[in-house]
Amino acid sequence: MSGSILINLTESKDKGTGGISMIVATVKFNTLKIMAVVLALGVIAAVAIWPRGTSVIASTDINYTGVSTNEKRVKFLNSFGWQVESNPIEVVEVNIPQTFNAVYNNYNAIQKKQGFDLSGYKGKRVKRWTYKITNYAGVIDEVRANLLIYDDKVIGGDVSTVALNGFMHGLKESSVAQTSSGVTSQNADITAGIFSSISVK
């Protein structure tokens, strides 16, 4: 009988005990049931002893909402491994256009790669907070981290330089060498010009 335990009670007389009757219990376990229990215990034990090493924080572990203060924005950038100056070097308002040109499509490609999509914010006015990165390795020029925020939620961002031959990539890449797609230096300059639309006092 599958999934059950069968117990048979029988009566026997042991000649060595002078004919005293004894109740003999025969227990039959379902073999598949036992194997399932053993397997489950093995999985639990493996999880318990599995080594836990240090790993890079995944995007799902990062809180993209509630970045309503400067401290929270800095902490958000720190979660990607970026060390930045405590105060932003620029805060501007940006109008996301209803129709994306080639530059915006290229920029949005970077956003999509890191889980964002600006197409859902067409026609919206968002704030861009810019911070100076202090731990970008191997680059002499000033490197900046840009955060696009709407209703205290990060909806996009990038790491870039303002140099003529500069670069731009997503927040997750720790260096230019790790990014497989990005905005060219010319488009980066154009994008920077578009994004510096209305300064916030």
KARALIN-V965924 format. One record per helix or strand of 3 or more residues. SS is the DSSP state (h for helix, s for strand). FROM is the first residue (numbers start at 0). LEN is the number of residues. If there is no record, write none. Layout:
{{SS;FROM;LEN} {SS;FROM;LEN}}
This chain:
{{s;4;10} {h;14;3} {s;19;10} {h;30;19} {h;58;3} {h;69;9} {s;89;6} {h;101;12} {h;117;4} {s;124;9} {s;142;8} {s;152;9} {h;175;3} {h;184;11}}
